[in-house]
Amino acid sequence: MGQLPVVPDYDGAAVNNVVPALLGQYAEAPSWLPAAAVDCDQVVLLVLDGLGWDQLQERLVHAPTMAGMDGGSICTVAPSTTACALTSISTGLSPGQHGIVGYRMVVDDSVLNVLRWATPDGDMRQKVPPASIQASAPFGGERPPVVTRAEFAKSGFTLAHLDQTRMTPYRMVSTLVTEVRHHLAAGEPFVYAYYEGIDKVAHEYGLAEHYDAELRAADRLVADFVACLPPGAALVVTSDHGQVDVGDNVITPAADLLRHVRLQSGEARFRWLHARSGQADALLETATDLYADVAWVASIEQIADERWLGELTAASRGRLGDVALVTREPVAFDDPDDSGPYHLIGRHGSLTEAEMLVPLLATRA
């Protein structure tokens, strides 16, 4: 039997349940929550964007601080991409429930880039208010301090998944630690912090020498967080997804496929194909014939029935395509409209173990 997709258990050990567990919303602490994070006076939740469990385990020599922490792996969400996972971490909901169902998703028949909150027509913060897409209150309605990059503080995506929190922007990594220390000294019971360096390096350089260097730097950052914890406080470290080194293995979809396609959304390792009118069945058949050797080719009906994104609301389902190419091998599917400032080497989005398993680690002062 071939490799099966890793489908999250949204009621169990998945990233959407980390914040509810840390905020005491369970009658008892779940077994997957590290013991060091249970019954703490204060908690800092540090999200290291792009750090997969498999990548960490292969490089523990570069991460001695994290290697010595309590915990193990949990599952991220599907698709295994930042927009979906960070929203699930903050809201406690699956992507199908909160409505951020991809890095690029269809809104009003146009493809919205969620991280940029833009379509080909430009900035959409006025025309597509973030609250109209994702209205669930983050952190169970509490308003904890959130320490994140200054460049992100007023973005559409930040408004969609961190609205009404107390934003503390930072510009340099040293000030990230300093701001968290100030919040702990002020007695804040819960602080959320976000660092995106590992993801950026993996995208641009892949999983080789540069990635190892960034992991060492991130581990030193974790050590700085540990050093600033007051007695009784805990640091919890998790991530939004892992990575796969794809390199130049990018597939241009065949013309026989594209003649059935009206538009594309999602991303290169979880590519949604939106069928032309009346051509959904033909699209599924053609996609299966062409790409079943490198991808799980799934219809929207299969993905909904198997709850890959959790329970889909009507709005969430309307943002998805008819057929998904979900890569099983280290390849990516090209879409000329999905581009950035440089070629991506490390990628994510699919349901492989390397992308879906992330760390949940903790230590207490």
C-alpha positions in Angstrom: 0.0 0.0 0.0 1.3 3.5 -0.8 1.8 6.3 1.5 -1.5 7.7 3.0 -2.2 11.4 3.6 -1.8 12.5 7.3 -5.3 13.8 8.1 -5.5 15.7 11.4 -7.6 14.7 14.4 -9.1 18.1 15.1 -10.4 16.9 18.4 -7.0 15.5 19.5 -3.3 16.2 19.3 -3.5 19.0 16.7 -2.3 22.6 16.7 -5.9 24.0 17.0 -6.1 22.6 20.5 -2.9 24.0 21.9 -4.2 27.4 23.0 -7.4 25.9 24.5 -5.3 23.5 26.5 -2.9 26.2 27.7 -5.8 28.5 28.6 -7.3 25.8 30.8 -10.4 25.2 28.6 -10.1 21.4 29.1 -11.5 19.8 32.3 -8.2 18.0 32.5 -4.9 18.6 30.7 -4.8 16.4 27.6 -2.2 13.6 27.6 -0.4 15.2 24.6 0.3 18.5 26.4 3.9 18.4 27.8 3.9 18.0 31.6 6.1 21.2 31.9 3.2 23.2 30.5 0.6 22.0 33.0 -0.5 24.2 35.9 1.9 27.0 35.3 1.7 30.5 36.7 2.5 32.1 33.3 2.9 30.7 29.8 4.7 32.0 26.7 3.6 30.3 23.5 6.3 30.7 20.9 5.4 29.7 17.3 8.4 29.0 15.1 7.1 29.2 11.6 8.2 26.4 9.4 9.8 24.0 11.9 8.6 20.5 11.2 9.1 17.6 13.7 11.0 15.5 11.2 13.4 18.3 10.3 14.1 19.0 14.0 14.7 15.3 14.8 17.2 15.0 11.9 19.1 18.0 13.3 19.0 17.8 17.1 22.7 18.4 17.2 21.9 22.0 16.0 19.1 22.5 18.6 20.4 21.5 22.0 17.9 23.7 23.9 14.9 22.3 22.1 16.3 18.8 22.3 16.3 19.0 26.1 12.7 20.2 26.3 9.7 18.1 27.3 7.2 17.0 24.7 6.9 15.4 21.3 5.0 15.8 18.0 1.5 16.9 17.2 -0.3 17.4 13.9 -0.9 20.7 12.1 -3.9 21.4 9.9 -4.7 20.8 6.3 -3.5 22.4 4.1 -0.2 22.6 6.0 0.3 26.2 5.3 0.8 29.3 7.5 -2.5 31.1 6.8 -4.6 28.1 7.8 -2.4 26.9 10.7 -1.8 30.3 12.5 -5.6 31.0 12.3 -6.3 27.5 13.8 -3.7 28.1 16.6 -5.2 31.4 17.5 -8.9 30.5 17.3 -8.9 26.9 18.3 -10.8 26.0 15.2 -10.2 23.8 12.1 -9.7 25.6 8.7 -13.1 24.4 7.7 -14.6 26.1 10.7 -12.7 29.4 10.7 -12.8 29.9 6.9 -9.1 30.6 6.1 -8.9 27.5 4.0 -5.7 28.2 2.1 -2.8 30.5 1.3 -4.7 31.5 -1.9 -8.5 31.0 -1.9 -11.4 32.1 -4.0 -13.4 35.0 -2.6 -16.1 36.6 -4.9 -14.8 34.7 -7.9 -11.3 36.2 -7.5 -8.2 34.5 -5.9 -7.3 36.2 -2.6 -3.7 35.9 -1.4 -4.4 35.6 2.3 -0.9 36.6 3.6 -0.8 39.7 1.4 -4.6 40.2 1.6 -4.6 41.1 -2.1 -6.0 39.9 -5.4 -4.6 40.8 -8.8 -6.6 44.0 -8.4 -4.5 45.1 -5.4 -5.0 45.5 -1.6 -8.4 44.1 -0.5 -8.6 45.2 3.1 -11.4 47.6 2.3 -13.3 45.5 -0.3 -12.9 42.2 1.6 -12.8 43.1 5.3 -10.8 40.4 7.2 -13.7 40.0 9.7 -16.0 39.1 6.8 -13.8 36.1 6.1 -12.8 35.1 9.7 -14.9 36.5 12.5 -14.1 34.0 15.4 -12.4 35.7 18.4 -8.9 34.5 18.9 -7.7 33.1 22.2 -11.2 32.3 23.4 -12.1 36.0 23.5 -9.3 36.8 25.9 -7.0 39.7 24.8 -3.4 38.5 25.5 -0.3 40.4 24.4 0.9 39.3 21.0 4.5 39.9 20.0 5.0 39.8 16.3 6.9 41.5 13.5 6.1 45.2 13.1 5.6 44.6 9.3 2.8 42.2 10.1 1.0 44.2 12.8 -1.6 45.9 10.6 -1.8 43.4 7.7 -5.1 41.9 6.6 -4.1 38.5 7.6 -3.2 39.7 11.1 -6.6 41.3 11.4 -8.2 38.1 10.3 -6.5 35.9 12.9 -5.3 38.2 15.7 -7.9 41.0 15.8 -8.7 42.5 19.2 -5.4 41.2 20.8 -2.9 43.6 22.4 -0.3 43.9 19.7 3.3 44.4 20.6 5.3 44.8 17.4 9.0 44.1 17.2 11.7 44.8 14.5 14.8 43.0 15.7 14.9 39.5 17.3 16.5 40.9 20.4 13.5 43.1 21.0 11.2 40.1 20.6 12.7 38.6 23.7 12.8 41.9 25.5 9.1 42.6 24.9 8.1 39.1 26.1 10.2 39.6 29.2 8.4 42.9 29.9 5.0 41.2 29.6 6.1 38.5 32.0 7.4 41.0 34.5 4.0 42.8 34.3 2.4 39.5 35.4 0.7 38.6 32.1 -0.6 35.0 32.5 -0.3 34.2 28.7 1.9 35.7 26.0 1.9 34.8 22.3 5.1 35.3 20.3 5.8 34.6 16.6 9.1 34.2 14.7 9.2 33.5 11.0 12.9 33.0 10.3 13.1 29.2 9.8 10.3 29.3 7.2 11.9 32.1 5.2 15.3 30.4 5.1 13.7 27.1 4.1 11.8 28.7 1.3 14.8 30.5 -0.2 17.6 28.0 0.5 16.0 24.6 1.1 16.9 22.2 3.9 20.7 22.3 3.7 23.5 24.4 5.2 21.5 27.7 5.5 18.6 25.9 7.1 21.0 24.3 9.7 22.4 27.7 10.5 19.0 29.2 11.0 17.9 26.3 13.2 21.0 27.0 15.4 20.0 30.7 15.6 16.4 29.8 16.4 17.5 27.4 19.1 19.6 30.3 20.7 16.4 32.4 20.5 14.6 29.7 22.4 17.4 29.6 25.0 17.0 33.4 25.4 13.3 32.9 26.1 14.1 30.2 28.7 16.5 32.5 30.4 13.9 35.3 30.8 11.3 33.1 32.4 10.4 34.0 36.0 9.9 31.2 38.5 6.8 29.2 37.8 6.5 30.3 34.2 6.7 27.9 31.2 7.8 28.3 27.6 5.9 26.3 25.0 7.2 26.0 21.5 5.2 24.8 18.5 5.0 25.4 14.8 2.6 25.7 11.9 4.0 23.2 9.4 7.1 21.4 8.3 9.0 21.6 5.0 9.9 19.5 2.0 12.9 20.3 -0.2 11.4 20.5 -3.7 14.3 22.3 -5.5 13.5 22.6 -9.2 11.0 19.7 -9.3 8.1 21.9 -10.5 5.4 20.5 -12.7 3.7 22.6 -15.3 0.1 21.2 -15.6 -0.6 19.6 -18.9 -2.7 21.3 -21.5 -5.1 18.3 -21.4 -5.7 19.2 -17.7 -5.9 22.9 -18.1 -8.6 22.8 -20.7 -11.0 21.7 -17.9 -9.7 24.4 -15.5 -11.3 27.8 -15.0 -8.8 29.0 -12.3 -6.4 27.7 -9.7 -6.0 28.5 -6.0 -4.2 27.0 -3.0 -0.5 26.6 -3.4 2.1 24.4 -5.2 1.8 21.4 -2.9 -1.9 21.6 -2.4 -3.2 23.0 -5.7 -6.9 23.5 -6.0 -8.3 23.2 -9.6 -11.6 25.0 -10.2 -13.5 23.3 -13.1 -15.1 24.9 -16.0 -18.9 24.6 -15.9 -19.9 20.9 -16.2 -16.4 19.6 -16.4 -15.7 18.6 -12.8 -15.9 14.9 -13.5 -13.7 15.1 -16.5 -11.2 17.2 -14.5 -11.0 14.6 -11.8 -10.5 11.8 -14.3 -7.8 13.7 -16.3 -6.0 14.8 -13.1 -6.0 11.2 -11.8 -4.7 9.8 -15.1 -1.9 12.3 -15.3 -0.7 12.9 -11.7 -1.7 10.0 -9.4 1.9 8.8 -9.4 3.1 12.0 -7.6 0.0 13.3 -5.8 -3.1 12.4 -4.0 -5.8 13.5 -6.5 -8.9 14.2 -4.5 -12.3 15.6 -5.3 -13.9 18.2 -3.0 -16.5 15.6 -2.0 -13.7 13.2 -0.8 -11.9 16.0 1.1 -15.2 17.1 2.7 -16.3 13.5 3.6 -12.9 12.6 5.1 -12.7 16.0 7.0 -9.3 16.9 5.8 -10.0 20.5 6.7 -12.4 19.6 9.5 -16.1 20.2 9.2 -16.7 22.6 6.3 -19.1 25.5 6.6 -20.9 26.5 3.5 -18.7 29.6 3.2 -15.5 27.6 3.5 -16.6 25.0 1.0 -17.4 27.8 -1.5 -13.8 29.0 -1.3 -12.4 25.7 -2.4 -12.0 24.1 -5.9 -13.4 21.0 -7.4 -10.3 18.8 -7.5 -7.1 19.1 -5.4 -3.6 18.0 -6.4 -2.0 17.2 -3.1 1.6 16.2 -3.6 2.9 13.0 -2.2 6.4 13.2 -3.8 8.9 16.2 -3.5 7.4 18.1 -6.4 5.3 21.3 -6.8 2.6 22.3 -9.3 3.2 25.5 -11.1 0.6 28.3 -11.4 1.9 31.5 -13.1 -0.4 33.6 -10.9 1.2 32.2 -7.8 4.6 33.8 -7.7 6.9 35.7 -5.3 10.2 37.5 -5.2 12.3 34.4 -5.7 12.0 30.7 -6.6 11.0 28.6 -3.6 13.1 25.6 -2.8 11.6 24.5 0.5 7.8 24.2 0.3 4.8 22.9 2.2 1.1 22.6 2.1 0.6 18.9 1.5 -0.3 16.1 3.9 3.0 14.2 4.1 4.4 13.5 7.5 7.3 15.9 6.9 4.8 18.7 6.5 2.1 17.7 8.9 4.0 16.8 12.1 5.3 19.7 14.2 6.9 19.9 17.7 5.0 20.7 20.9 7.8 21.3 23.4 7.8 22.9 26.9 10.1 23.8 29.7 9.5 25.5 33.0 11.6 27.8 35.1 
